[in-house]
Amino acid sequence: MATLVDGPDALTGGKDTSNPEAVVVRFAGDSGDGMQLTGGQFTLSTALAGNDLATFPDFPAEIRAPQGTLFGVSAFQINFGSTEIDTAGDQPDVLVAMNPAALKTNVGALKVGGLIIADTGEFNKRNLEKAKYEVNPLEDGSLEEWQLLAFAISALTLEAVKPFGLGNKEALRCKNMWTLGLALWMFDRDRQPLIDWLNAKFAKNPVLAEA
């Protein structure tokens, strides 16, 4: 079974994550999960932190591919650090997988010992079948080469936005922002640029911006 970790210290050894020499992070999910937006906002916060960086957006193989399928995975990779960065990197140190298809299509590139962040709520029977998994990879030991931080991102997002009275569909649209918040926390990034962007983007819908 993969090594379960409690947080970023397990990956970094307790080192300062705000100014790493070089780290490659890949966000991957369904084309509707907002991975390009998530990656773009993480890039903005990283640039404002003074790190050098390079990015690579990876769009779905099929336009309007069915949700949860291998052909519908969208990804965004960023290589950043305190040294000069020339490329977007080859092997991610961190993979954020929003569903089984995202894990299946990207885990092979992850460095041995790297960190997988997975949304357990999306690893249901239907999504596993769409991704061609016979058993749940979060539970069968197939990820033992890597560290695993697996929790119910969707459920935690719904709980976090409950006070704002959003419908279920609208609330789940916020899960990429919840995930982005986790990444910003892991690497000690300032959230204020993101907050300012959300307030401007949803100026006509302040409740959604607040959520």
BELPE-V38081 format. One record per residue. N is the residue number from 1. OMEGA is omega as a letter, one per 30 degrees, with the letter a starting at -180 (NA if undefined). NEAR is the number of other ideal C-beta (glycine too) atoms within 12 Angstrom. D_LAST is the distance of its C-alpha to the last C-alpha in whole Angstrom. Layout:
N;OMEGA;NEAR;D_LAST
N;OMEGA;NEAR;D_LAST
//
This chain:
1;l;17;35
2;l;31;33
3;l;21;32
4;a;22;29
5;a;25;28
6;a;14;26
7;a;18;24
8;a;29;25
9;l;16;28
10;l;25;30
11;a;32;29
12;a;25;30
13;l;13;33
14;a;10;31
15;l;17;32
16;a;16;30
17;a;32;27
18;a;23;26
19;a;21;29
20;l;31;30
21;l;19;34
22;l;27;32
23;l;41;29
24;l;36;28
25;l;52;25
26;l;46;24
27;a;43;21
28;l;50;22
29;l;45;21
30;a;39;21
31;l;34;22
32;a;26;18
33;l;40;16
34;a;29;16
35;l;42;18
36;l;29;20
37;l;29;16
38;l;40;16
39;l;38;19
40;l;25;19
41;l;36;17
42;l;46;18
43;l;36;21
44;a;28;20
45;l;35;20
46;l;39;23
47;l;21;25
48;l;21;24
49;l;26;25
50;l;15;28
51;l;32;29
52;a;24;31
53;l;35;29
54;a;26;30
55;l;32;28
56;l;26;28
57;a;23;26
58;a;26;28
59;a;19;27
60;l;29;28
61;l;17;31
62;l;16;31
63;a;11;29
64;l;13;27
65;l;21;28
66;a;21;28
67;l;28;24
68;a;35;25
69;a;28;28
70;a;30;30
71;a;23;30
72;a;33;27
73;l;40;26
74;a;40;24
75;l;41;24
76;a;40;24
77;l;39;26
78;l;44;26
79;a;34;29
80;l;41;28
81;a;29;30
82;l;21;33
83;l;16;36
84;a;14;36
85;a;26;34
86;a;13;36
87;l;19;35
88;l;26;31
89;a;27;33
90;a;18;35
91;l;25;33
92;l;39;30
93;a;36;30
94;l;45;26
95;l;43;25
96;a;47;21
97;a;46;22
98;l;49;20
99;a;44;22
100;a;45;26
101;l;42;27
102;l;46;25
103;a;44;27
104;a;35;30
105;a;34;31
106;a;38;30
107;a;38;31
108;a;21;34
109;a;29;33
110;l;38;32
111;l;25;34
112;a;19;36
113;l;23;34
114;a;35;31
115;l;42;28
116;l;47;26
117;a;46;22
118;l;44;22
119;a;40;19
120;a;29;22
121;a;24;20
122;a;38;21
123;l;37;25
124;a;20;26
125;a;15;29
126;a;17;29
127;l;36;27
128;l;26;29
129;l;20;32
130;a;27;30
131;l;36;31
132;l;18;34
133;l;30;34
134;l;13;36
135;a;17;34
136;a;27;31
137;l;33;31
138;a;35;29
139;a;20;32
140;l;16;35
141;a;15;36
142;a;22;36
143;a;36;33
144;l;19;36
145;a;21;36
146;l;38;33
147;a;32;30
148;l;37;27
149;a;33;24
150;l;33;23
151;a;27;20
152;a;20;18
153;a;36;15
154;a;33;14
155;l;20;14
156;l;23;13
157;l;33;9
158;l;26;10
159;a;21;11
160;a;24;8
161;a;28;5
162;a;16;9
163;a;12;9
164;l;21;7
165;l;13;9
166;l;24;9
167;a;16;12
168;a;16;13
169;a;13;13
170;l;19;10
171;a;26;8
172;l;33;11
173;a;25;10
174;a;36;7
175;l;42;10
176;l;37;12
177;l;36;9
178;l;35;10
179;l;43;13
180;l;44;13
181;l;28;12
182;a;33;15
183;l;39;18
184;l;31;17
185;a;21;18
186;a;31;21
187;l;37;22
188;l;21;21
189;l;33;20
190;l;22;18
191;a;24;14
192;l;16;15
193;l;23;16
194;l;31;13
195;l;21;11
196;l;18;13
197;l;22;13
198;l;26;10
199;l;19;11
200;a;14;14
201;a;17;13
202;a;21;11
203;a;14;13
204;l;10;14
205;a;17;10
206;l;14;9
207;l;20;6
208;l;22;5
209;a;22;5
210;l;19;4
211;NA;28;0
//
